[in-house]
Amino acid sequence: MARFWTADLHFGHGNIIRYSHRPFTDVAEMDRALVERWNQVVSPDDEVWVLGDVAMGTIADSLAHVSDLHGRKVLVAGNHDRCWFGHGERAESWVDRYLDAGFDRVIQGSTTTQVGGSEVLVCHFPYQGDSHDEDRYTEHRPTDRGEWLLHGHVHERWKVLDRQVNVGVDVWDWRPVTEAQVAAIVTGGT
């Protein structure tokens, strides 16, 4: 079993093609490519952590793509996930839909885990920075206490910035990144 990381798939979100300069002509092509590229690197026995923003648009259609993705999937909910606790009470009723769609677990906020023998923080949001010109959702961001952070949210803005590793598809060839690649960054490689 291998572990992978990804974020910001945005299944069903037509505007993300333009916003993040994605090389797809339409949503159908993008969604199909994201599923194909995921399944090229992830086997059914692998685990993939999705650090938020999995599906948008018509949620019944876009969230359904999760069942087409190989592996056991853990979602760390992001601001565009309807199950994200930042949406208030209505988010609770969505957690079961995300589980039914194919996620094994939904995590709110941030958590820690080991990568390459180092403890890292995991959250949808970076310590600082945004996909927009101003930092949004500052009240939901993790506190920087000196550990490496794996995150999404910033799309193509950066791959690595200080101790922040963006695992989003926009900077990893539209597919999940291997834990070995992340570990090489966290432990001082490239």
CORWO-V682577 format. One record per pair of residues at least 24 apart in sequence whose ideal C-beta (glycine too) atoms are under 10 Angstrom apart, sorted by the first residue. I is the first residue (numbers start at 1). GAP is how many residues later the second one is. D is the distance in Angstrom with one decimal. If there is no record, write none. Layout:
I	GAP	D
I	GAP	D
//
This chain:
1	42	8.4
1	43	10.0
1	44	5.1
1	45	5.9
1	46	6.4
1	70	8.9
1	71	8.6
2	39	8.9
2	40	7.9
2	41	7.5
2	43	8.2
2	44	4.7
2	45	7.6
2	46	9.3
2	69	8.8
2	174	9.8
2	176	6.7
2	177	6.6
2	178	8.2
3	39	9.9
3	43	6.9
3	44	4.8
3	45	7.5
3	46	7.1
3	68	9.1
3	69	9.6
3	71	9.5
3	110	8.9
3	112	8.4
3	173	9.4
3	175	8.1
3	176	4.4
3	177	9.4
3	179	9.0
3	180	9.9
4	34	8.6
4	37	7.0
4	38	5.8
4	42	6.2
4	43	7.2
4	44	4.5
4	45	7.2
4	46	9.4
4	66	9.7
4	67	7.2
4	69	9.7
4	163	8.7
4	168	9.8
4	171	8.6
4	172	3.7
4	173	6.5
4	174	5.9
4	175	6.6
4	176	9.9
4	177	9.3
4	178	9.0
5	42	9.8
5	43	7.3
5	44	5.2
5	45	8.3
5	46	6.8
5	69	10.0
5	71	10.0
5	110	8.5
5	117	8.3
5	145	5.9
5	146	9.7
5	147	9.2
5	160	8.2
5	161	9.9
5	162	4.0
5	163	9.4
5	167	8.6
5	171	6.2
5	172	5.3
5	173	8.1
5	174	6.9
5	176	8.7
5	177	5.8
6	28	9.3
6	32	7.6
6	35	10.0
6	36	9.2
6	42	6.3
6	43	7.4
6	44	5.6
6	45	7.1
6	46	9.8
6	48	9.2
6	63	9.7
6	67	9.6
6	146	7.9
6	161	5.7
6	162	7.1
6	163	5.9
6	166	7.2
6	168	9.5
6	169	7.4
6	170	4.0
6	171	6.7
7	42	8.7
7	43	6.4
7	44	3.8
7	45	5.6
7	46	6.5
7	47	8.7
7	69	8.3
7	71	7.1
7	116	10.0
7	117	6.8
7	143	8.5
7	144	7.0
7	145	2.5
7	146	7.1
7	147	9.1
7	148	9.0
7	159	7.4
7	160	5.2
7	161	4.2
7	162	7.1
7	163	8.9
7	164	9.8
7	165	9.2
7	169	9.4
7	170	9.6
8	42	8.9
8	43	7.9
8	44	6.9
8	45	4.7
8	46	8.4
8	70	7.6
8	72	8.4
8	116	8.7
8	123	8.4
8	143	9.8
8	144	4.6
8	145	7.0
8	146	8.4
8	147	5.9
8	148	9.6
8	158	8.7
8	159	8.7
8	160	4.0
8	161	5.9
8	162	6.4
8	163	9.5
9	25	5.5
9	26	9.3
9	29	8.4
9	41	7.1
9	43	9.4
9	44	6.9
9	45	5.2
9	46	7.2
9	47	9.3
9	53	9.1
9	56	7.9
9	57	9.1
9	60	9.0
9	71	10.0
9	143	9.3
9	159	8.6
9	160	5.9
9	161	9.9
9	165	9.0
9	167	9.7
10	24	8.7
10	43	5.8
10	44	7.8
10	45	7.4
10	46	5.5
10	47	8.6
10	52	8.4
10	68	9.9
10	70	7.1
10	145	8.8
10	158	9.5
10	159	8.4
10	160	9.3
11	24	8.6
11	42	9.4
11	43	6.4
11	44	4.4
11	45	7.1
11	46	7.4
11	48	9.4
11	50	8.3
11	51	4.1
11	52	7.2
11	53	8.5
11	54	4.7
11	55	8.0
11	57	9.8
11	58	9.9
12	42	9.7
12	43	5.7
12	44	5.2
12	45	3.0
12	46	6.2
12	47	7.6
12	48	9.6
12	49	6.0
12	50	2.8
12	51	8.1
12	52	9.3
12	53	7.9
13	40	8.6
13	42	8.0
13	43	3.9
13	44	5.5
13	49	7.5
13	67	7.9
14	42	8.9
14	43	7.0
15	41	8.8
15	42	9.4
16	37	9.1
16	40	7.7
16	41	9.7
16	64	9.6
16	115	9.7
16	139	7.9
16	154	8.7
19	112	7.7
19	113	9.6
19	136	7.4
19	137	9.3
19	151	9.8
20	111	7.7
20	134	9.9
20	135	4.4
20	136	5.3
20	137	9.4
20	148	8.8
20	149	9.1
20	150	5.0
20	151	9.8
21	134	9.0
21	135	6.5
21	149	8.2
22	133	9.2
22	134	8.8
22	147	8.7
22	148	7.1
22	152	7.7
23	151	8.3
24	150	8.8
27	29	9.7
27	30	7.0
27	31	9.9
27	34	9.4
27	35	8.5
30	139	9.9
30	144	8.5
31	24	9.4
31	26	9.4
31	30	8.9
31	31	7.4
31	33	9.8
31	34	5.8
31	37	9.2
32	33	9.1
32	36	9.5
33	136	9.8
33	141	6.1
33	142	9.3
34	31	7.5
34	34	9.6
34	35	8.6
34	135	6.7
34	140	6.0
34	141	7.9
35	30	5.9
35	31	9.6
35	33	4.9
35	34	6.3
35	35	9.3
36	32	9.5
36	138	9.1
36	139	8.9
37	132	8.1
37	135	9.5
37	136	7.1
37	137	4.9
37	138	3.9
37	139	8.4
38	27	9.4
38	30	8.5
38	31	5.1
38	32	6.8
38	33	8.2
38	35	9.9
38	131	8.8
38	136	8.6
38	137	5.8
38	138	6.0
39	29	7.7
39	30	6.8
39	31	5.0
39	32	8.9
39	136	9.1
40	30	9.3
40	135	6.8
40	136	9.9
41	29	8.7
41	30	9.7
41	131	10.0
41	132	9.6
41	134	5.5
41	135	6.1
41	136	8.9
41	137	7.4
42	27	7.2
42	28	4.4
42	29	4.5
42	30	9.7
42	31	9.3
42	133	8.3
42	134	6.0
42	136	9.6
43	27	5.9
43	28	6.9
44	25	10.0
44	26	5.1
44	27	6.4
44	28	8.6
45	25	8.7
45	26	7.3
45	27	8.0
46	24	6.8
46	25	4.2
46	26	7.3
46	27	9.7
46	130	8.7
46	132	9.6
46	133	9.7
47	24	6.0
47	25	4.8
47	26	7.7
47	27	6.8
47	57	8.4
47	132	9.1
48	24	7.3
48	25	5.3
48	26	7.3
48	27	9.7
48	55	9.9
48	56	9.9
48	128	5.4
48	129	9.9
49	24	8.0
49	25	4.8
49	26	8.1
49	27	6.6
49	56	9.5
49	58	8.8
49	62	9.6
49	64	8.1
49	73	6.7
49	101	7.9
49	118	8.0
49	127	8.6
49	130	9.2
50	24	6.9
50	25	5.0
50	26	7.0
50	27	9.2
50	28	8.7
50	31	9.1
50	53	7.7
50	56	9.9
50	74	9.3
50	102	8.3
50	117	9.1
50	119	9.9
50	126	8.4
51	24	8.3
51	25	4.9
51	26	9.2
51	27	6.9
51	56	9.5
51	59	9.8
51	71	6.5
51	72	7.0
51	73	5.2
51	74	9.0
51	99	6.5
51	100	5.9
51	101	4.3
51	102	8.1
51	115	9.1
51	116	5.9
51	117	7.7
52	24	5.9
52	25	5.9
52	26	2.0
52	27	7.1
52	28	7.1
52	29	6.0
52	32	7.5
52	55	9.9
52	71	8.3
52	72	3.2
52	73	8.1
52	99	8.3
52	100	5.0
52	101	6.7
52	116	9.0
53	24	8.9
53	25	4.2
53	26	7.1
53	27	4.2
53	28	6.3
53	31	9.1
53	71	7.0
53	78	9.8
53	99	6.2
53	100	7.3
53	102	9.2
53	115	8.3
53	116	9.9
54	24	7.9
54	26	8.1
54	27	6.1
54	28	9.9
54	29	9.6
54	44	7.9
54	47	8.6
54	48	9.9
54	49	8.3
54	98	9.9
55	25	8.1
55	26	7.5
55	27	8.4
55	43	8.8
55	46	8.1
56	24	5.6
56	25	9.0
56	26	9.2
59	35	8.7
59	38	7.9
59	39	9.9
59	42	9.3
60	37	9.2
60	41	9.7
62	39	9.7
63	31	9.5
63	34	6.9
63	35	7.1
63	37	9.0
63	38	4.7
63	39	8.7
63	40	9.6
64	37	6.7
64	38	8.8
65	36	8.5
65	37	8.9
66	32	7.8
66	33	10.0
66	34	9.4
66	35	4.4
66	36	3.9
66	37	6.5
67	33	9.1
67	34	6.2
67	35	4.4
67	36	9.9
68	34	8.3
69	32	9.9
69	33	6.8
69	34	9.9
69	107	9.2
70	106	9.7
71	31	9.6
71	33	9.4
71	105	8.5
72	30	9.2
72	31	8.9
72	32	4.9
72	33	8.7
73	25	9.5
73	28	9.1
73	29	6.0
73	30	5.0
73	31	6.0
73	32	8.2
73	33	9.8
74	29	6.9
74	30	6.1
74	31	4.8
74	32	7.9
74	33	6.7
74	37	9.5
74	39	9.7
74	48	9.3
75	24	9.0
75	26	9.4
75	27	9.6
75	28	4.7
75	29	8.8
75	30	7.1
75	31	4.9
75	32	6.9
75	33	9.7
75	49	9.4
76	29	9.3
76	30	8.1
76	31	4.7
76	32	8.0
76	33	8.1
76	34	7.5
76	35	7.0
76	46	5.9
76	47	6.5
76	48	5.7
76	49	9.8
76	74	9.1
76	75	9.0
76	76	8.5
77	26	9.7
77	29	6.0
77	30	7.0
77	31	5.6
77	32	8.3
77	46	9.9
77	47	6.8
78	45	8.9
78	46	3.5
78	47	7.7
78	59	9.3
78	62	9.5
78	73	9.3
78	74	6.2
78	75	6.5
79	45	6.9
79	46	7.9
79	57	7.9
79	58	5.8
79	61	7.5
79	73	9.9
79	74	7.4
80	44	9.0
80	72	9.9
80	73	9.3
81	25	8.3
81	27	9.8
81	43	8.2
83	25	8.4
84	24	7.2
84	25	9.5
84	40	7.9
84	53	9.9
84	56	8.7
85	24	7.2
85	55	8.7
86	38	9.6
86	39	9.9
86	51	7.0
86	53	8.6
86	54	5.6
108	32	9.7
109	31	7.4
109	32	9.9
109	33	7.9
110	30	9.1
110	31	8.6
110	32	4.4
110	33	8.9
110	39	8.3
110	40	9.9
110	41	9.0
111	31	9.6
112	30	9.9
112	35	7.6
113	37	8.5
113	66	9.9
114	65	9.8
114	69	9.5
115	33	7.7
115	35	7.3
115	50	9.1
115	64	6.1
115	65	9.5
115	67	5.5
115	68	5.2
115	69	10.0
115	70	9.2
115	71	5.5
115	72	8.6
116	32	9.6
116	63	7.5
116	64	7.9
116	66	7.3
116	67	2.8
116	68	7.4
116	69	8.8
116	70	5.4
116	71	4.8
116	72	9.6
116	73	9.0
117	66	7.8
117	69	8.9
117	70	7.2
118	29	8.1
118	30	6.6
118	65	7.7
118	68	5.2
118	69	6.3
118	70	9.9
119	28	6.2
119	29	8.3
119	67	9.6
120	27	6.1
120	28	4.5
120	29	6.8
120	30	5.7
120	43	9.0
120	45	8.2
120	62	8.1
120	63	9.3
120	66	6.2
121	24	8.2
121	25	9.8
121	26	5.1
121	27	7.0
121	28	4.7
121	29	7.3
121	30	8.5
121	42	9.1
121	43	9.6
122	26	9.7
122	27	7.5
122	28	5.0
122	29	7.6
122	45	9.1
123	26	6.6
123	27	7.8
123	28	5.5
123	29	8.6
123	30	8.7
124	26	10.0
124	27	6.3
124	28	5.3
124	29	5.5
124	44	9.8
125	24	8.9
125	26	6.0
125	27	8.0
125	28	5.2
125	29	8.9
125	39	10.0
126	24	9.6
126	25	4.6
126	26	8.4
126	27	6.2
126	28	6.0
126	31	9.0
126	32	8.8
126	35	7.5
126	36	9.4
126	37	10.0
126	38	4.9
126	39	9.3
126	40	7.2
127	24	8.1
127	34	9.1
127	35	7.9
127	36	7.9
127	37	6.0
128	26	9.8
128	33	8.3
128	34	8.5
128	36	7.8
129	24	8.2
129	25	5.4
129	28	6.3
129	29	7.3
129	32	6.5
129	33	9.6
129	35	7.3
129	37	8.9
130	24	6.4
130	25	9.5
130	27	7.7
131	24	4.6
131	25	8.2
131	26	6.3
131	37	9.2
131	39	9.1
132	25	9.6
147	39	9.5
148	34	8.9
148	37	8.0
148	38	4.8
148	39	9.4
149	37	9.9
150	27	9.3
150	29	10.0
150	32	6.5
150	35	9.6
150	36	8.5
159	26	8.5
160	25	5.8
160	26	9.7
160	30	8.6
//
